[in-house]
Amino acid sequence: MSGNITFTMIKPDAVENGHIGAILEKINQAGFKIIAMKMTQLSKRDAELFYEIHKERPFFGELVEFMTRGPIVAAVLEKENAVEDFRSFIGATNPAEAAPGTIRNLYAKSIGENAIHGSDSDENALIEAAFHFSGREMFNR
């Protein structure tokens, strides 16, 4: 199913600011089908594992602290060309550079608090989806 799914997280800042419903509505309007979804909170260990690729970067500690400060909404989305389409849909990491109407343009405050995560490759989409969901938690696959 490579190429047809992506993983997303509505991050703590967007959850805290009450944007879950608006973001999910936009995801649906953009043609993505939600095949798994849950609200959860990452433990410090889970955040460290999920973002392990950034372990040596100077912002790693701040990233882990941010991602564990409150609940997130994790979801697996299905659509043809899912990863690339979703990355375009959410906009640039820096909301000041995000195209008008994108999720980050509308709901992000900063590069660090950028409202939403989207997988950066088909391979990572599968890894990230499996990190948060068992196969029995994903539907219509």
C-alpha positions, 0 to 999 in steps of 0.5 A: 500500500506504499504511496497510499498512506501517510501518518499525521499528528495534530501537535500539542499546540494545536490541541491546546488551542482547540483546532482539532475539529477544524484541522480534521475537517480540512483533512477530510475536505482535501480528500484524505480518508482517516483509516486510524485515529486516536487522542493520546499523550506521548511519554518522554520515552515515546517522543525520544524514540519517535524523533530519534532521527533528530537525537543529535540536533540541538533542538532535540530536548525542546522537541521532546519537551514540547511533544510531551506537554499535552495530548496529540491526535495521531492519525493514519490517512489514505489517499493516492500519493498521500505523503506528497499531497499531505506535505503540500497540504500542511505547508512549510515547517515555518508558518511564515513561509507556509502557503496561504490556506495550509494548516501551518499557515492557519494554525501554527505559531512558529517553527517549533510549534507548527501545529501538525506533523506529516510523514516525509516519505512512504517508508517513514509513513509506514514506520510512523503508522506502526509506531502508533497503531497496530494493524487491527486499529487501521481500517479499510486497508 
